Amino acid sequence: PSAKGGGGGDDAGTSYGDRWYEEVDGSEWKRGGVKWKTLEHGGVMFPPLYTPHGKPFYYDGAAVPLTAEQEEVATMFAAMRETDYAKKETFQKNFMEAWRPLLKKTDEGKPVKKFDKCDFSAIAAHLEEEKARKKEMTKEQKAEAKKEKDEAEAHCVFALIDSRKEKVGNFRVEPPGLFRGRGEHPKMGKLKARIWPEDITINVGEGAPVPAVPDLGDGKRHRWGDVVHDNTVTWLAKWMDSINGDVKYVMLAANSSWKGMSDLAKYEKARELKKHIGRIRADYMKGMKNPDMEAQQKAVAVYLIDRLALRVGNEKNTDEEADTVGCTSLRVEHVFLDEGDNKLRLKFLGKDSIEYDATTDIIPEAYKALKSFVKKKKPGDQVFDQVNPTELNDYFKHFMEGLSAKVFRTYNASITLDAELRKTEQMVSARQRAAEGDVVALMAYYNIANKNVAELCNHQRATPASHANAIAKMDEKIETLKAELKELKKAGSGKVEAMTKRISKMEADRRNKDETKNVSLGTSKINYNDPRVTVAWCKRFEVPIHRPFPKTLLAKFTWAMSVEPDYEF
């Protein structure tokens, strides 16, 4: 099924219009095959070459003259020196290791060896002055600078796909800099190399003009690393990241037809799991009772992936990558089973080094099995020592083509949101709607439903530094409004009802802000919640769609907007 009927598929000759979702079954789109017939684009935008500023760097109290390339790296650190990253020992160590080979190229630079003797304050002061100068620009100067930037980038902004104009997403090549990483990444502080045209592979249509290689101002004639004509992929350009060896791609913007088809296919794949989930759950329940340890471990792993939205997890080289964990790479030290009957606490670093720390009631069979898996093992031993990610993924495919932990997560997120939103009428009272206003009361409940999904998927964040201050300001404002309401009541004003509603709205906003302070609501909304569930709910309760979806998501999910109010995930 597509977003709104339609046939189509991967026909090479098909040219989708702006309303592709009315012409094509996007759910089939991801299954391989030709993605486009003709493709033209303007290539990528390179960052400007470094311009030296000549501000002094001091080592052990004495000024050290730096070459342009030495100064460039020193300036990268100076720009970051007040951040939490720059205060970390790993960051400082990696930074010095990256900078030293450049320093060794000059006699003046050779003695610079110890980080704690380095003084970047003069360079940092210069950067602050530059920042202040930009802030002081007049409105006209800012408009002129923007105009120049837009003109320089104009050739990269759009691509022509099958004669259809589509916006390109990330066409700017990232400038060189110091790697940050997420959490305690072992490579933080290493130098991200400058990317040159020779590092880049361009993908264009056969016979289409190859994007011109720009003049970078270094006096060299550059050329693209490679030019290919692969119409089974959707990237326009790619290069290798110098830190982790990851491939970076230039893709179309989030509101493009390709991204829309990809999203629709993802949610239709998750909906397909509805047909198989009963069989899968019956199978892992049976597996938990199997005397064979491997079968038992596989069953419990699938149970945790299904019920706790865990990722599968792969072996990591912790010298190269942060020690992040998924289901199959859980160690005994991450698992706590002594907190009462059938309670499991998991505490580990998840994807992007975000801590997973949750206690959940689990079924007795899984609790008993986990007890046996950790028995007589050391803290650093694997819990699931009989199961590897490949075997688990093969097991998933046995039930359904394309099934993965991500499909489970998308399924559970979307079906949870759908189920929560179907309780709206019983959870949001007529009295609450009258007091706070329909939309305010309904959105407060929507945010709670979305929060439940975000917590299921462990989309946590640190409490924002500004949170306490923001809450205090809201409290102050509420007290001021309450004092005003008192005066209005004394005066017998006709504005009492409007002021009462205003206070109720502000109290609802405050409640929502405080309840969601540790939860990243955007991640599940962007990546895991079928947008049609939200659109249908908005139509059922007459909530303006711009309330749950900001402009960026409205553009990303145009294909979902025509769904009927009775849509069910």
N, C-alpha and C positions, 0 to 999 in steps of 0.2 A: 504494500500500500504506500502511496505517496502522500505528500502534504495535502494535496487536493486533487485526488484522482490522477489521470494521465497515464500514458504509456511511455515508450522511449527506451532507455537503456544506454548501451555504450556504442551506439551507431556512430561511426566515424564522420558521417556526413551531416549529423545533426548540428544545427546552430541554435543554441538556447538564447532566448531573448531575456530582457530584464526580469520577466516573470517566468523564469525557467521552470519553477515548481508547478506551473499550470500545464506545462508541456511534457514533462519527463518524470518518470518514476525514479527519483533520486536515490531511493533505497538500494537500487542495484549498482549505483555508481562506483562503489569502492571495490568491486570484485574484479578489478584488472581490466585490461583492454584499452582501447584508444581513448584519450581524454580530450584531444583537440585535433583539428585538421590543419589550421594555420595559426602561427604564433609569431608576433612581432613585439619587440619592446626596446627600450633605450638603454639597457644595461644598468649599471650601479653608480652611485655617487661615492667618491672617495673623500675621506677627510682631508683637510689641507695639510701640507707639510708643516713641520714644526718651525716656528719663528723664534729664534733666541731673544731673551730679554736682557741678558747680561747682569742680572742681579747676583750679588755674591753668595757663595756657599762657604760655610766655615767648618773647619775640622780641627778639633782640639784648640779652638779659639783663634785659629789663623785662617785667613781667606784662601781658598783654593780655586785657581782659575779652571773653568770647565769648558770642554768642547761642546758644540751644539748637541751631539747625541748624548753626552754625559748629563748636560743640563736638562735635556728633555725628560730623562728618567728621574732626576732629582725633583723636577717640577711636578711630576706625577705624584711623588710621595708628599711633597709640600701641600698639594691640593687636598690630600687625604689625612693630614697629620692629626687633625682633631677628631677623626672618626674612631669608633670602637675598634675597627679592623687594625688601624695603624698602631694601636697600643698593644696588640697581641704579639707575643714572642715569635710565633710561627710566621706571621706576616713580615715582621722585621728581618728575621733570618733569611727568608726567601727573597725579600727585596734586596738585601745586601749581596746574596749569591747571584742575583740577576744583574746587579749594577756593577759588581767588581770586575767582570771581564771587560767592560767599557772603560772603567777607571784605569785598568792596567795598561791601556794603550798610550797613556801619557806619563811622563816622569812625575808631574805634579799630582796626578791621581793615584799613583801606586801606593802611597802611604795610607790612603783612606781605607781602613779595614774594619773598624769597630763602629757599630751603629750608635752606641751611646755617646760617642764623641762627635757625631754629626749634628750640625745646626742648620736647619732649613728655614729659620724664622724670617730672614730677609726676603726669601723667595715667596714664602707664605704671605708676608705683608704686601708684596707686589700683587699677588693674586687677589687679595682682599680689595686693594685699590682698583683693580680692573673690574671687579664685581660691582663696586660702588659706582664706578664711572658708567657702567652699563645701566644701572638703576637710575642714574641721573639723566639719561637720554630723554630728549623731549618726545612728545607723541609723534611728531613729524619725523624725527630721526629714527624712531623705532619702526614706523611705517615704511620708511625708505629702506632700512636694513632688511625688513621682511620681504619687501618687493624684490630686492636684489637676490635674496635667498631663493624665493619662489621661481624667479627667472632662471637661476642656475640649475634648479632641480626639475624644471618643467618637462624635460625630455624623458625623465625616469618615472614620472608619476603614474602614467597609464600604459597598459599593454593592449594590443589588439589580438583577441582570440576569436578565430572564425569570424572575422570582421566585426566583432563586438568589442566595444571599449570597456575595459575593466580597470579598476584602481589597483595599483601595486602596493603591497604592504610595506615591508622593511627593505627599501632599496638602498639605504645608506650603509656603507661598510663601516663596521665599528672601528673607532680610532684605537691606536695602541694605548695601553694603560696597564695598571697593576690589577691582577686578578683578585677578585673578592671571594667568590664562591659562597655557598650557603652554609651556615653553621660553622663548625670547626673544620673547614676544608684543609687538608694537608698541603694544598698548593697555593693557599692564599698568599699574596705578595709577589708571586712570580710575574714576570713581564710578558704581557700579551703582545706578540709581535705585530708590526704594521703589515697589513695585507696589501699586496701589489697586484696589478692586473695578471701577472704570471701565475698567481695562486688561484685564479678564478676560472671556473668552467662555466661557459654561457650555453644556455639551451634555447634555441630558436627554431622556427619552422624551416624545413628544407626549401631553399630558394629565397627565404626572407633575408632582408639586409641584416648583416651582423652588426650589433651596436659598436659605434666607434670607440676606440680606446682613448680616454681623455688624456690631455697633456697635464701631467702632474706637477710640472714646474721644476723637475729635478735634472733637466737637460738630457734625459734618456728617452729613447723611443721604445715604449712598452708594447707588449702584445698579450692577448688573452692566453691563459694556460692551455685551454682547449675550447673548442666549439662543437656542440653535439646537437642532434635533432631527434630527441626522444619524446614521442607524443604519447607515451604511456605514463608519463610523470607530470606533475603540476608545478615543479620548481622552474624558475627562470634563470637562476645563477646559483652557484654553490662554491664553497671553499672550505678548507680544513682549519679548525680552531687550533692555535699553536699550543694551548695549555693541555687540553684533554684529548685532542685528536678527534673531537666531534665534528661532524659535517654541519656547516651553517648554510641554510637555504634562503634564497629570496623567493617569496611566495606572493600570491595575490592578497589583497586586503581581506579583513574578516567578513566584510559584507559582499564579497564576490560570489558568483554562482558556484565556482568550484568549492569554496569553503562551505557554502550552503548545502551543496549535494553531499559533501563529506559529513557534515553534521547530521543531516537527515538520515543518511545511511547508518550512522552510529546509533541513533535512537531507534531506528527500525530493527537493527540487529539486537538491541537490548529488549525491545518488545517481543522479538522472536523467542527470547529465553523463557517467556511466560509459558510457552507450549511444553518446555522441557524441564522446568524447575522442579516440578513434583517428582519426576523420575530421578533427577540428580540427587534430590534430598533423600529420597527413599534409598538410593544406592549408598550414599555416605553413612546413613544410619545403619545399614546392613554391614558396611565395611568396618564400623567401630566395634562390632561384635566378632569380627573375624579373628581367629587366634594368630594369624600371620601378622607379624609386626609391621611389615611394609604396607600391607593393605590397611591396617589400623591407622598408621601415620598418614597415609594418603587421604583417608576418610576424614580425619580430624583437620588436616590442612585445608581441605575443600570446605568443610564446615566453617572454619574461621574466615576464609576468603569470602564466603557467602554471607555469614552473619555479622562479621566485623569490618567488612569492606577492606580487608588487608590486601596489599599487593603480593605477588608471588614471591619476589625476592631472589636476588642472584648473588653469587659469590663475588666479593669485592677485594681488590688489592688495596688495603687501607693506607699504603704509602702513596698511592696514586689518587685515591678517591676517598671522600668522607665515608665513615663506617655507618652507612645507612642500612636499614634492615627491612626485610619483608617476611612473609610467612615462613618460607622454607629455610631462611637463614636466621631464624630466631635462635638465640642461645639460652641456656638455662638461666643465666643472669637476668634475662629480660622477663622471665615468667614467675609470677607469684601466685601460689595456690593455697596459701594458708590463711586466707581472709574470710573464712566461713564456708559453709557448704556450697559447693557448685559456683563459687565466685572465682573469676579469673581476672587478675590484674596483669596487663602487659605494659611494659615501660621500655621504650627503645627510641632510637632516632629513625624516623621514617623518611620518606622522599623529601628532598630539598633540606635535609637536616632539621626537619620540624619534629619536635618530640611528640611521640605517641605515649600517652599515659592515661589509661582508662581501665576501670574495673567494671566487669560485665557479668551478669548471671548467665551461666552456660548450662547446657543439658547435662544430667548426671553422667551419661555415657562418655561425653567429651572430657569432663572433669576427671573421671576415673582413668581414661586413656592417657591424658596429659600427665597425671601423677606417675603413671608407669614409664612414660617417655623420659622424665627428668630424674627418675630414681637412679641413685649411684653414679650420677654424672657430675662432672666439675662445672663451675660457673661458665667457663668458656666453651663448653661442649655444645654441639648442635642439638636442639630439641628433636628436629625431624631429620635424624641422621640417615634414614632409609629412603628419603624422598629427595629428588632434585627437580629444579624448575622445568627441565625438558620433559621428564616423565609426567609431571603434573599437567603441562600444556597438552601433551598427547592424550591424556585422560579426558581433558575438557573436549577435545575434538571428537572423541568417541561419541559424545552426546549431541554435539551441534557444531557445524562448520563455523569457524571464526570465533568460537567461545574462548574468552580469556578472563583474567581477573578484572580487567577494565570493563568488560561487558557486564560482569556481576555487579560492579560498583555503579555503573550507569543504570542498570536495571533496578537495583535496590534504592538508589537515590531517587529516581523518577517515580517508582511505585510508592515509596514512602511519602514523597511530596503530594502525589495524587490522593493517597489515603488520608493524609492530614487535612488537605484542603476540602475533602468531602465531608469533614466534620464541622465546617465553618458555621452552619446554622445553629448547631447545638453548642458551639464554643463561644460564639459572639452573640451576646444577648441583645434583645431589642432595646433594653434599657441602656446598655453600653453604647449602642449605635446612636441612640437619641442624645446621650450625654456628650459623646466625643465627636459625633458626626459619622455618617456611614463609612466614608472612605478611610478616615483615620482609624476607626475601630477595626475595619476589615484588614487594612494594611498592617496593623499591629499584630493581628493573628497570622497573616501571611508571613511576616518576618519570623514569628515563632516557629512556624512550619518549616521555613527555609533553614532556620537555626538547627532544628532537629536533624535535617539532612546533612548540614555541614558538620555536625558533631558525629554523625554516623560515619562520614567519610574522613574524619580527623582533620578537617580544614581549620586548624587552630592558628592563632597568631598571638604575639605578645601584646599585652594591654598597651595601647598607644600612650606615649609619654604625656600627651596633652589631655588624657581622659579625665583625670581627677579635676583638673582646672575647668574643663568643659561642663562636667556635672555640677560643679560648684556655681558656675555662671547660670546654668539652667535653674538651679535651686533658688538662686538670688532673684532671677526674673519671675519665677513662680510666686515667690513671697511678695514681690512688688505688685504683681497682678492681683493677688488675693487681697492686698491692702486696698487696691483700687476698687475691687469688687465690693468690699465692705462699705466704701464711701458711696458707691453707686446705689447700693441697697438702702442706705440711710436717706439718700436724696430721692428715692423712689423713681430712679431713672429707668427708661425703657431699654437701656443697654445691658441690663443684668444678664439676660439669656446669652447674648453674644459673648460677653466676658466670661461667663461660666464655661461655654464651649471652648473658648480660647485656652482657658486654664486646663481643661480636661485634655485637650490636644497636646499641650506642652507636657503635661504629666505622662501621657502615653508615649510621647517622643523620648522623654527622659528614661522611662522604664525600658523601652526598646534599646536605647543607647547603652544602658548599663548591663542589660541581659546579654547583649551580643558583643561585649568588649573584647572577649578572648576568642571570638569566632570570626573566621574570614567568610562572610556570606557570599562574596562574589565568585569564589572558585567553583562551588557546586552549581551556581546559577549559570556560569559561563560554560562549564565543561560536562556536567553530569545530569542536570535536571532537564528533561525534555521540555523545551519552551512552550510546546502546545498545551501542556498541563496548566501553565500560568495564564496563557492567552484565553483558554476555555474558561478558567475560573474568573478572570476579569470580565468576560462577556456574561457569565452567569450572574455576577453580583454588581455589574455596571461600575466596575473600578477602572478608571482611565489607565490604559496600558503603560503610559509613561511613568506611573507610580512605581511598579516593580522593576521596569526595564529602563535604564538610562538610554540616551541617544545611541551610544555605541552598540548596545544590545538590540535596540529596535532595528538598527541597520543590519546587524549580524543575522537576526532571526526573521527577516521579511517573509521567508517561506512558511513560517508558522502562523502568520497573522490571520489567514483565511480559515482557520480551523473552526469547527462548529462548537457551540457552548457545551454540548454533551460529550465532547471528546474524552476518552478514557485511555490512560496508558495501558 
